[in-house]
Amino acid sequence: MCQHQPTANRIGVSGHQGLQAVVKSIVLIPGADSVRPPSFPPALPSGVFVMPEPVSSHRRSFLKAGLAAGLAMPQIVPAAALGRDGRTAASERISLGIIGVNGMGRANLGNCARHEDVVVTGVCDVWQARMDPVLQQHQSTAKGYRDYRELLAQKDIDAVIIATPPHWHTLMAVEAAEAGKDIYLQKPMTLYPDETLAVRNAVNKHQRISQIGTQIHAGENYRRVVEWIQSEKLGPVSVVRTFNVMNQGPNGIGTAPKQDPPSDLDWDFWLGPAPTIPYNSLLAADSYNHGSFMAYSGGWTPGMAPHIVDLPVWALDLGVPTLTACSGGRYMVGGDGDAPDVQEVIWQYPDMTMTWMMSTCNSFAFDFGRGSPARRLGIYFHGLRGTLYANYSMHEVVPEGNLLEDDTPPEPSIPSSPGHEREWLDCIKTRQQPSCNVNYHYKIDLALTLANLAYQLGRSVRFDPDTERIVDDPEAQRLARPEYRAPWKFPEKYLQATV
């Protein structure tokens, strides 16, 4: 809850049961053919919801079919299998797969698997050493895959987490939608403007539930900021400034030794549709290092900005920018990689301007800290009557003289989130879209992919939100779509007018 903490002229918020137990947990049902002890799902509690929609309905019809087929013979079935012991019936659990189990993938999986209405049934990674610990954790339920297409082909998997390096996001998300899977897709959603639109269109065409992994959106602080801005107490907001800074030092992520890939890593599959390069242990290490390589991450702008730009897009209900300009370069940071260490972006919207500043070679962070190379970030909303600045965990209002007539924080009105992943799981059952679905998040992603396009071109890019086309720039239109390495093909059909 936001607390009002005035200073001189600032308003801030820093914000042996044994056999007996088994007998008690089974019931006599005609038509069953064996006695089994109850299954024990993960022990952490969660909310239990009704599953009204057809999520793998063939699994849910299994018990009914079994009854019809074997009425002549009684059998004992665990009460847990029917949900009569207070736990979620096995047929009502969400069968979950994951593609990419390092870093945020493991975190997202943990946040889902701790709920008793989720069962992990598929785990995919091209690196066996990374997949094995996750398979061990879910060995009673999950099967491992080295090829994501084999996981997506499993009819009993309802939903997938996609947490691979970003250059894989588009193809995997599109194919997951085509396979009828609901999708939790890590940010950045995509790396190119045409990829953004293709993923959104594919998810919509196949009526899938989607959530992009901007988990800060679920926090209370962002809700309080949105309430402040939408109360209009600060007056019209004409400028928003956003930033993320850190100091990687002169050697950046360092320089990887020349070596062959580990024998249990399919490096060619890791590269997928992106350009072929020799194995680089730093690139393969984690999402932090990915940010130094443009072809596999888009750099630090799409790496961090989705969390930050999310707040003004939400608070101001922004659409898609009509004009995007970007300057920057790799000026100071050495080591492996080619991503810029500085980027400055200006987005023009019909009634306001938003900027983004990114640095990996200096961590001065204005009101948010200085003097050490920690990563810092912030958002400034400049209104006629005052400025609100915020980061993930706090916000503060600075009045414009006496123009801010009412400095009382608005009453909280935006409901709390059950958690970003839990919200997605709930929506899989209700078939309502969660807060960061593709139809919301594409506006953020398109702003960022257009920014990188402007950076690549060295000039501004105009975009028509009505036609969803880059205006009067054939070269920009061509570069808005990546050239995938064979045999991978860009899903062009999802850009056709009939989609």
C-alpha positions as CSV (number, residue, x, y, z in Angstrom):
1,M,0.0,0.0,0.0
2,C,1.3,3.4,-0.9
3,Q,2.0,5.7,2.0
4,H,2.1,9.4,1.9
5,Q,5.5,10.6,3.1
6,P,5.9,14.4,2.4
7,T,9.3,16.1,2.6
8,A,9.9,19.8,2.1
9,N,8.2,19.8,-1.2
10,R,8.1,16.1,-2.2
11,I,5.6,13.3,-1.9
12,G,7.3,9.9,-1.9
13,V,6.8,6.2,-1.4
14,S,9.8,3.8,-1.0
15,G,8.7,1.5,-1.2
16,H,2.9,-43.3,9.9
17,Q,0.2,-41.8,8.4
18,G,1.0,-45.1,6.4
19,L,-1.7,-47.5,5.3
20,Q,-4.4,-45.8,7.3
21,A,-3.8,-42.5,5.5
22,V,-3.9,-44.3,2.1
23,V,-7.2,-46.1,2.9
24,K,-8.8,-42.8,4.0
25,S,-7.8,-41.2,0.7
26,I,-9.3,-43.8,-1.7
27,V,-12.9,-44.4,-2.7
28,L,-14.6,-47.5,-4.3
29,I,-15.6,-46.8,-7.9
30,P,-17.1,-49.4,-10.3
31,G,-15.1,-49.8,-13.5
32,A,-11.6,-49.3,-12.2
33,D,-8.9,-52.0,-12.5
34,S,-6.3,-51.3,-9.9
35,V,-5.6,-49.8,-6.5
36,R,-3.1,-46.9,-6.5
37,P,-2.0,-44.6,-3.7
38,P,-2.8,-41.0,-4.1
39,S,-0.4,-38.8,-6.0
40,F,1.4,-36.1,-4.1
41,P,1.7,-32.8,-6.0
42,P,4.1,-30.1,-4.9
43,A,3.3,-29.1,-1.4
44,L,3.2,-25.3,-1.7
45,P,-0.3,-23.9,-1.5
46,S,-2.1,-22.2,-4.3
47,G,-5.6,-21.0,-5.3
48,V,-7.7,-23.6,-7.0
49,F,-9.9,-22.6,-9.9
50,V,-12.5,-24.3,-12.0
51,M,-11.3,-25.3,-15.6
52,P,-14.3,-24.5,-17.8
53,E,-12.5,-24.3,-21.1
54,P,-11.3,-27.2,-23.3
55,V,-7.7,-27.5,-22.2
56,S,-6.7,-31.0,-23.2
57,S,-10.3,-32.2,-22.8
58,H,-9.2,-35.7,-23.9
59,R,-7.4,-36.0,-20.6
60,R,-10.4,-34.8,-18.6
61,S,-12.7,-37.3,-20.4
62,F,-10.5,-40.2,-19.5
63,L,-12.2,-41.1,-16.2
64,K,-15.7,-40.9,-17.8
65,A,-14.6,-43.2,-20.6
66,G,-13.1,-45.6,-18.1
67,L,-16.4,-45.8,-16.2
68,A,-18.3,-46.6,-19.3
69,A,-15.9,-49.2,-20.4
70,G,-15.7,-51.2,-17.2
71,L,-18.9,-51.1,-15.1
72,A,-18.8,-54.8,-14.6
73,M,-15.8,-54.6,-12.3
74,P,-15.4,-52.5,-9.2
75,Q,-12.1,-50.8,-8.5
76,I,-10.5,-48.5,-6.0
77,V,-9.4,-45.1,-7.2
78,P,-7.5,-42.5,-5.1
79,A,-9.7,-39.7,-3.8
80,A,-6.9,-37.4,-4.9
81,A,-7.5,-38.4,-8.5
82,L,-11.0,-37.0,-8.2
83,G,-10.2,-34.0,-6.3
84,R,-12.2,-35.2,-3.2
85,D,-9.3,-34.8,-0.8
86,G,-9.2,-31.0,-1.3
87,R,-6.5,-31.2,-3.9
88,T,-6.8,-30.5,-7.6
89,A,-7.9,-33.6,-9.5
90,A,-5.2,-34.8,-11.8
91,S,-7.5,-34.4,-14.8
92,E,-7.9,-30.7,-14.0
93,R,-4.2,-29.8,-13.7
94,I,-2.5,-27.7,-16.3
95,S,0.0,-29.9,-18.2
96,L,3.0,-27.6,-18.7
97,G,6.0,-27.8,-20.9
98,I,9.1,-25.5,-21.0
99,I,11.5,-24.7,-23.7
100,G,14.8,-23.2,-22.4
101,V,15.6,-24.0,-18.7
102,N,18.4,-21.7,-17.9
103,G,18.1,-18.5,-15.9
104,M,14.6,-17.0,-16.1
105,G,13.2,-20.2,-17.5
106,R,13.9,-22.1,-14.3
107,A,12.5,-19.2,-12.3
108,N,9.3,-19.1,-14.4
109,L,9.0,-22.9,-14.2
110,G,9.4,-22.8,-10.4
111,N,6.8,-20.1,-10.0
112,C,4.4,-22.3,-12.0
113,A,5.3,-25.8,-10.7
114,R,4.9,-24.8,-7.0
115,H,1.1,-24.7,-7.6
116,E,-0.7,-28.0,-7.1
117,D,-2.9,-27.5,-10.2
118,V,0.2,-27.6,-12.4
119,V,2.1,-30.7,-13.6
120,V,5.3,-30.4,-15.5
121,T,5.2,-32.9,-18.4
122,G,7.8,-31.7,-20.9
123,V,11.2,-30.1,-20.6
124,C,13.3,-29.0,-23.6
125,D,16.7,-27.7,-23.9
126,V,19.5,-28.2,-26.5
127,W,22.0,-28.4,-23.7
128,Q,21.6,-31.7,-21.8
129,A,23.6,-30.6,-18.8
130,R,21.1,-27.8,-18.2
131,M,18.0,-30.0,-18.9
132,D,19.0,-32.9,-16.6
133,P,18.6,-31.1,-13.2
134,V,15.1,-30.0,-14.2
135,L,14.2,-33.4,-15.4
136,Q,15.4,-34.9,-12.1
137,Q,13.2,-32.5,-10.2
138,H,10.2,-33.5,-12.2
139,Q,11.2,-37.1,-13.0
140,S,7.8,-38.7,-12.1
141,T,5.9,-36.6,-14.6
142,A,8.2,-35.0,-17.2
143,K,9.9,-36.2,-20.4
144,G,12.9,-34.5,-21.9
145,Y,13.3,-33.2,-25.4
146,R,16.2,-31.8,-27.3
147,D,14.0,-30.5,-30.2
148,Y,11.2,-28.1,-29.2
149,R,9.1,-29.3,-32.1
150,E,8.8,-32.7,-30.4
151,L,7.6,-31.1,-27.2
152,L,5.0,-29.0,-29.1
153,A,3.7,-32.1,-30.8
154,Q,2.6,-33.7,-27.5
155,K,-1.2,-33.4,-27.4
156,D,-1.3,-33.7,-23.6
157,I,0.7,-30.5,-23.1
158,D,-1.6,-27.6,-22.5
159,A,0.8,-24.7,-22.2
160,V,4.4,-23.8,-22.7
161,I,7.0,-21.4,-21.2
162,I,9.4,-20.2,-23.8
163,A,12.5,-18.9,-22.2
164,T,15.2,-19.4,-24.8
165,P,17.6,-16.7,-26.0
166,P,15.5,-14.1,-27.8
167,H,16.5,-14.9,-31.4
168,W,14.3,-18.1,-31.0
169,H,11.2,-16.4,-29.6
170,T,9.3,-15.7,-32.8
171,L,9.5,-19.2,-34.4
172,M,8.8,-20.9,-31.1
173,A,5.8,-18.7,-30.2
174,V,4.2,-19.0,-33.6
175,E,4.6,-22.8,-33.7
176,A,3.4,-23.1,-30.1
177,A,0.2,-21.1,-31.1
178,E,-0.2,-23.4,-34.1
179,A,0.1,-26.4,-31.9
180,G,-2.7,-25.1,-29.7
181,K,-0.5,-24.3,-26.7
182,D,-1.1,-21.3,-24.4
183,I,2.1,-19.3,-24.1
184,Y,4.3,-17.6,-21.5
185,L,6.9,-15.9,-23.5
186,Q,9.9,-14.3,-21.9
187,K,10.8,-10.8,-22.9
188,P,11.8,-9.4,-25.3
189,M,8.9,-10.7,-27.2
190,T,10.8,-10.4,-30.5
191,L,13.7,-8.7,-32.1
192,Y,12.3,-7.2,-35.3
193,P,9.1,-5.2,-36.1
194,D,7.7,-7.8,-38.5
195,E,8.4,-10.5,-35.9
196,T,6.4,-8.5,-33.4
197,L,3.3,-8.4,-35.6
198,A,3.7,-12.0,-36.7
199,V,3.7,-13.3,-33.1
200,R,0.7,-11.2,-32.1
201,N,-1.2,-12.2,-35.2
202,A,-0.4,-15.9,-34.8
203,V,-1.4,-16.0,-31.1
204,N,-4.7,-14.2,-32.0
205,K,-5.5,-16.4,-35.0
206,H,-5.2,-19.5,-32.9
207,Q,-6.9,-18.0,-29.9
208,R,-4.2,-18.7,-27.4
209,I,-3.8,-17.3,-23.9
210,S,-0.5,-15.3,-23.8
211,Q,1.6,-13.6,-21.2
212,I,4.9,-11.8,-21.9
213,G,7.5,-12.1,-19.1
214,T,7.5,-8.5,-17.8
215,Q,6.9,-9.6,-14.2
216,I,7.4,-6.1,-12.7
217,H,4.0,-5.4,-14.1
218,A,2.5,-7.5,-11.3
219,G,4.0,-5.4,-8.5
220,E,2.1,-3.0,-6.3
221,N,4.4,0.0,-7.0
222,Y,3.5,0.1,-10.6
223,R,-0.2,0.0,-9.7
224,R,0.2,3.0,-7.5
225,V,2.0,4.9,-10.2
226,V,-0.7,4.2,-12.8
227,E,-3.3,5.4,-10.3
228,W,-1.4,8.7,-9.8
229,I,-1.0,9.3,-13.5
230,Q,-4.6,8.3,-14.4
231,S,-6.0,10.5,-11.6
232,E,-4.7,13.5,-13.7
233,K,-3.6,15.3,-10.6
234,L,-0.3,15.9,-12.3
235,G,-2.0,17.4,-15.3
236,P,-1.3,16.4,-18.9
237,V,2.0,14.5,-19.3
238,S,3.9,15.8,-22.3
239,V,7.2,14.0,-21.8
240,V,8.3,10.7,-20.3
241,R,11.9,9.9,-19.8
242,T,13.1,6.3,-19.2
243,F,16.5,4.9,-18.6
244,N,18.7,1.9,-17.6
245,V,22.3,2.3,-16.7
246,M,25.2,0.1,-15.5
247,N,29.0,0.0,-15.8
248,Q,30.4,-3.2,-17.2
249,G,34.0,-1.7,-17.2
250,P,36.3,-1.5,-20.1
251,N,36.4,-5.3,-20.8
252,G,32.6,-5.8,-20.9
253,I,31.7,-9.4,-20.5
254,G,35.3,-10.4,-21.3
255,T,36.7,-12.5,-24.1
256,A,35.8,-16.2,-24.5
257,P,38.6,-18.7,-25.3
258,K,38.5,-20.4,-28.6
259,Q,37.1,-23.9,-27.9
260,D,34.7,-26.5,-29.2
261,P,31.2,-26.6,-27.7
262,P,30.5,-29.1,-25.0
263,S,29.6,-32.6,-26.4
264,D,26.1,-32.4,-24.9
265,L,25.3,-29.0,-26.4
266,D,23.8,-28.8,-29.9
267,W,25.4,-25.5,-30.9
268,D,23.9,-25.4,-34.4
269,F,20.4,-25.8,-32.9
270,W,21.2,-23.2,-30.3
271,L,22.0,-20.7,-33.1
272,G,18.8,-21.7,-34.9
273,P,17.6,-19.1,-37.4
274,A,20.3,-16.6,-36.3
275,P,23.7,-16.2,-38.0
276,T,26.3,-18.9,-37.6
277,I,29.3,-18.1,-35.4
278,P,31.9,-20.4,-33.7
279,Y,30.9,-21.5,-30.2
280,N,31.3,-18.8,-27.6
281,S,31.0,-19.8,-24.0
282,L,30.1,-16.3,-22.9
283,L,27.3,-16.0,-25.4
284,A,26.0,-19.4,-24.3
285,A,26.3,-18.6,-20.6
286,D,23.2,-16.6,-19.6
287,S,20.8,-13.8,-20.5
288,Y,23.1,-11.2,-19.1
289,N,25.8,-12.1,-21.6
290,H,23.3,-12.4,-24.4
291,G,22.8,-8.6,-24.1
292,S,26.2,-8.0,-25.7
293,F,25.3,-9.7,-28.9
294,M,22.9,-8.0,-31.2
295,A,21.9,-10.9,-33.4
296,Y,20.9,-13.1,-30.5
297,S,19.3,-10.5,-28.1
298,G,19.0,-7.1,-29.8
299,G,21.2,-5.6,-27.1
300,W,20.4,-4.1,-23.7
301,T,17.5,-2.0,-25.0
302,P,15.1,-4.9,-25.7
303,G,16.8,-6.7,-22.8
304,M,15.8,-4.2,-20.1
305,A,13.4,-1.6,-21.6
306,P,10.3,-3.9,-21.7
307,H,10.2,-3.8,-17.9
308,I,10.6,0.0,-17.8
309,V,8.7,1.2,-20.9
310,D,5.8,-1.0,-19.7
311,L,4.9,1.5,-17.0
312,P,4.3,4.6,-19.2
313,V,2.6,2.5,-21.9
314,W,0.2,1.2,-19.1
315,A,-0.3,4.5,-17.3
316,L,-0.8,6.6,-20.4
317,D,-2.5,4.0,-22.5
318,L,0.0,4.6,-25.2
319,G,-0.4,3.1,-28.7
320,V,2.4,2.7,-31.2
321,P,4.9,5.5,-31.8
322,T,4.6,7.2,-35.2
323,L,8.2,8.4,-35.3
324,T,11.3,6.7,-33.8
325,A,14.8,8.0,-33.7
326,C,17.8,6.3,-32.1
327,S,21.5,7.3,-31.8
328,G,24.4,5.5,-30.0
329,G,27.2,3.2,-30.5
330,R,29.8,0.8,-29.0
331,Y,32.1,3.5,-27.8
332,M,33.9,2.3,-24.7
333,V,33.1,-1.3,-23.7
334,G,35.5,-3.9,-25.1
335,G,35.4,-7.7,-24.9
336,D,33.1,-10.0,-26.9
337,G,30.0,-8.7,-28.5
338,D,28.8,-5.9,-30.8
339,A,25.9,-4.4,-29.0
340,P,26.0,-0.6,-28.3
341,D,27.1,0.5,-24.9
342,V,25.1,3.7,-25.4
343,Q,21.7,4.2,-26.9
344,E,19.4,7.2,-26.9
345,V,15.8,6.8,-28.3
346,I,13.1,9.3,-28.9
347,W,9.5,8.1,-29.6
348,Q,6.9,10.5,-30.9
349,Y,3.2,9.8,-30.0
350,P,0.2,11.9,-31.1
351,D,0.2,13.9,-27.8
352,M,3.5,13.4,-26.2
353,T,7.1,12.3,-26.5
354,M,9.0,9.5,-24.7
355,T,12.7,8.9,-24.4
356,W,15.0,6.0,-23.5
357,M,18.6,6.2,-22.4
358,M,20.8,3.1,-22.0
359,S,24.4,2.9,-20.9
360,T,26.6,0.0,-20.0
361,C,29.7,2.3,-19.4
362,N,28.4,4.7,-16.7
363,S,25.9,4.1,-13.9
364,F,25.0,7.6,-12.8
365,A,21.3,7.4,-12.3
366,F,20.0,10.9,-11.5
367,D,17.6,10.6,-8.5
368,F,18.1,6.9,-8.2
369,G,21.8,6.6,-7.1
370,R,25.4,7.2,-8.1
371,G,28.9,6.3,-7.3
372,S,29.0,2.6,-7.9
373,P,28.6,0.4,-11.0
374,A,25.3,-1.2,-9.9
375,R,22.5,-1.5,-12.5
376,R,19.9,1.3,-12.0
377,L,16.8,2.4,-13.8
378,G,14.0,4.8,-13.7
379,I,11.0,6.5,-15.3
380,Y,10.1,10.2,-15.1
381,F,6.6,11.4,-15.9
382,H,6.7,15.2,-16.5
383,G,3.2,16.7,-16.1
384,L,2.0,20.3,-16.1
385,R,1.6,20.3,-12.3
386,G,4.4,18.0,-11.2
387,T,6.8,15.3,-12.0
388,L,6.5,11.7,-10.8
389,Y,9.6,9.5,-10.9
390,A,9.6,5.8,-10.2
391,N,11.6,2.6,-10.4
392,Y,10.5,-1.0,-9.7
393,S,9.9,-0.5,-6.0
394,M,9.3,3.2,-5.2
395,H,7.8,6.4,-6.6
396,E,8.0,10.1,-5.6
397,V,6.2,13.2,-6.7
398,V,7.8,16.6,-7.1
399,P,5.3,19.4,-7.4
400,E,5.7,22.2,-9.9
401,G,5.6,25.1,-7.5
402,N,2.1,25.7,-6.3
403,L,0.5,24.2,-9.4
404,L,-0.1,20.8,-7.7
405,E,-3.3,21.6,-5.8
406,D,-3.9,18.1,-4.4
407,D,-0.8,16.0,-3.4
408,T,-2.9,13.3,-1.7
409,P,-2.1,9.9,-3.3
410,P,-5.1,8.4,-5.1
411,E,-7.0,5.7,-3.3
412,P,-5.7,2.3,-4.5
413,S,-8.1,1.0,-7.2
414,I,-6.2,-1.5,-9.3
415,P,-6.5,-5.0,-7.9
416,S,-3.4,-6.8,-6.8
417,S,-1.9,-9.5,-9.0
418,P,-1.7,-13.1,-7.8
419,G,1.7,-13.1,-9.5
420,H,2.7,-12.8,-13.1
421,E,2.8,-16.6,-13.8
422,R,-0.2,-17.3,-11.6
423,E,-2.2,-14.8,-13.5
424,W,-1.4,-16.6,-16.7
425,L,-2.3,-20.0,-15.2
426,D,-5.6,-18.6,-14.0
427,C,-6.4,-17.2,-17.4
428,I,-5.7,-20.5,-19.0
429,K,-8.7,-21.7,-17.1
430,T,-11.0,-18.8,-17.5
431,R,-9.9,-18.1,-21.1
432,Q,-9.6,-14.4,-20.3
433,Q,-6.4,-12.7,-21.3
434,P,-3.9,-11.7,-18.6
435,S,-2.5,-8.2,-18.3
436,C,0.6,-8.6,-20.5
437,N,-0.9,-10.5,-23.4
438,V,0.4,-10.0,-26.9
439,N,-2.3,-7.4,-27.7
440,Y,-1.0,-5.2,-24.9
441,H,2.7,-6.0,-25.1
442,Y,3.1,-5.7,-28.9
443,K,3.0,-1.9,-28.4
444,I,6.0,-2.0,-26.1
445,D,7.9,-4.5,-28.4
446,L,7.2,-2.6,-31.5
447,A,8.6,0.6,-30.0
448,L,11.8,-1.3,-29.1
449,T,12.2,-3.1,-32.4
450,L,11.6,0.1,-34.3
451,A,14.3,1.8,-32.1
452,N,16.9,-0.8,-33.0
453,L,15.9,-0.5,-36.7
454,A,16.4,3.3,-36.5
455,Y,19.8,2.6,-34.8
456,Q,20.8,0.2,-37.6
457,L,19.7,2.7,-40.3
458,G,21.2,5.8,-38.7
459,R,17.9,7.7,-39.3
460,S,14.4,8.0,-37.9
461,V,11.7,5.6,-38.9
462,R,8.0,6.6,-39.5
463,F,5.3,4.0,-38.7
464,D,1.6,4.2,-39.6
465,P,-0.4,2.6,-36.7
466,D,-3.4,2.1,-39.0
467,T,-1.7,0.2,-41.7
468,E,1.0,-1.2,-39.4
469,R,3.6,-0.3,-42.0
470,I,6.8,1.7,-42.1
471,V,6.2,4.8,-44.2
472,D,8.1,5.9,-47.2
473,D,11.3,3.9,-46.5
474,P,11.8,0.7,-48.6
475,E,15.1,-0.1,-47.0
476,A,13.6,0.1,-43.5
477,Q,10.6,-2.0,-44.6
478,R,13.1,-4.7,-45.9
479,L,15.2,-4.6,-42.7
480,A,12.1,-4.8,-40.5
481,R,12.1,-8.5,-41.2
482,P,15.1,-10.8,-40.3
483,E,16.8,-13.1,-42.8
484,Y,16.5,-16.5,-41.1
485,R,19.3,-19.0,-41.6
486,A,18.2,-22.1,-43.6
487,P,16.3,-24.2,-43.1
488,W,14.3,-21.9,-40.8
489,K,11.8,-19.7,-42.5
490,F,10.1,-16.5,-41.3
491,P,6.3,-17.0,-40.7
492,E,5.3,-14.6,-43.4
493,K,1.7,-15.8,-43.6
494,Y,1.0,-14.0,-40.3
495,L,1.7,-10.7,-41.9
496,Q,-0.9,-11.1,-44.6
497,A,-4.0,-8.9,-44.6
498,T,-6.3,-12.0,-44.1
499,V,-4.8,-12.8,-40.7
